[in-house]
Amino acid sequence: MPNMNGLEFLDKLQQDAALAKVPVIIVSTEGKEEDTIRGLQAGAAAYIKKPFRSEEILVIIERLGQGASS
């Protein structure tokens, strides 16, 4: 992203009450465990490392949708 990184975007999103509950899936080329931990601690619902299979995202979206209906 040209003006901010994903963690900065996530922080801004969480500051908006209307958007704070929107689940965010981080998709990144950064594959170190500390990157994943940092993203999840920042409030991401999931963290996927590139390259990935589309099935991975579909499983996560389904899981997030189930959590919303509980």
C-alpha positions in Angstrom: 0.0 0.0 0.0 1.5 3.3 -1.0 0.6 5.5 2.1 0.8 3.0 5.0 1.5 -0.6 5.8 -1.1 -3.2 6.7 -0.6 -2.9 10.4 -1.1 0.9 10.2 -4.2 0.3 8.2 -5.5 -2.2 10.7 -4.9 0.3 13.5 -6.8 3.0 11.7 -9.7 0.6 11.0 -10.0 -0.3 14.6 -10.2 3.4 15.6 -13.4 3.7 13.6 -16.3 2.3 15.7 -18.3 1.5 12.6 -15.5 -0.7 11.2 -13.7 -2.0 14.3 -15.5 -5.3 14.2 -14.8 -6.0 10.5 -12.6 -9.1 10.4 -9.3 -8.5 8.5 -7.3 -11.3 6.8 -3.7 -10.3 6.3 -2.2 -11.7 3.1 1.5 -11.1 3.1 4.9 -12.1 1.6 6.3 -11.7 5.1 6.5 -15.3 6.3 8.4 -15.2 9.6 6.6 -16.4 12.7 7.1 -13.0 14.3 5.3 -11.3 11.4 2.3 -13.6 11.9 2.3 -13.0 15.6 2.5 -9.2 15.1 -0.4 -9.2 12.7 -2.6 -11.3 14.9 -1.7 -9.2 18.0 -2.6 -6.1 16.0 -6.1 -7.5 15.6 -6.1 -9.4 12.3 -8.6 -12.3 12.3 -6.1 -14.4 10.3 -2.7 -14.2 8.6 -2.0 -16.0 5.3 1.5 -16.2 3.8 2.0 -15.9 0.1 2.0 -18.1 -2.0 -1.3 -19.6 -0.9 -4.1 -21.7 -2.3 -7.5 -20.1 -2.7 -9.0 -23.0 -0.6 -7.0 -21.6 2.4 -8.8 -18.3 2.2 -12.2 -19.9 1.7 -11.7 -22.0 4.9 -10.8 -19.0 6.9 -13.8 -17.0 5.5 -16.1 -19.8 6.4 -14.7 -20.0 9.9 -15.0 -16.3 10.4 -18.6 -16.4 9.2 -19.4 -19.2 11.6 -18.0 -17.1 14.4 -20.3 -14.2 13.5 -23.4 -16.3 13.7 -22.6 -17.6 17.2 
